[in-house]
């Protein structure tokens, strides 16, 4: 069974930085594309960033491109999201997700099949 456990969320001031981590278990991490999503109160869950199974390509939502960086360490079964220049509108629960089939690119929302429990990021103004 696939398990995804996020960490790293906390309260931070606007302009600050955070790095989220997601440790995966239950299957061969290196074969699957991974991604980050977020959900603010009363909003739908939105795509933040995705990374291909081999780490060679990454995709970002337009509002995060240039501020957020997704990466993965297949040796540690860990996915990361480096977030810089945080804004109050980045406040949300951030979820780690994994695609259901191997060797994907991470850029198709419908391909994501597994979810973590989420970690809260709060950005104060």
Secondary structure, DSSP 8 states (H G I E B T S, - for coil): --EEEEE---EEETT--EEEEEEEESS-GGGS-EEEEEE-TTS--EEEEEE-TTSS-EEE-TTTBTTEEEEEETTTTEEEEEE-S--GGG-EEEEEEEESSSS--S--GGGEEEE---EEEEEE-
